[in-house]
């Protein structure tokens, strides 16, 4: 997926939080306005963070265990995780993601939707 498409209107104006992260460092590379609004971090704060910063501390070991191994290329759908907002609120989310190359780096484009159910645990594989 070309970079120009990633930062185009569907990404920028999506009502769902979306971001691109570096698959090796887990650093945020780009975030949309919905992510800024939903998580409470400014764009500048996000771009200084990694995916670990939006995880509850108790979920980090499992997240690292599941994401240290490469997964098959292509779209990954309906993965359940828990995310933490700037104010510390824990929210269950369903993740859809796509692997891509962004600025020459292996990356992933993520779309996060709040889970309708308040059950915050489930199958986890990416995020």
Helices and strands as residue ranges (DSSP letters): H 3-6, H 9-12, E 17-22, E 28-31, H 33-39, H 43-46, G 51-54, G 57-59, H 60-67, E 75-84, E 90-102, E 105-114
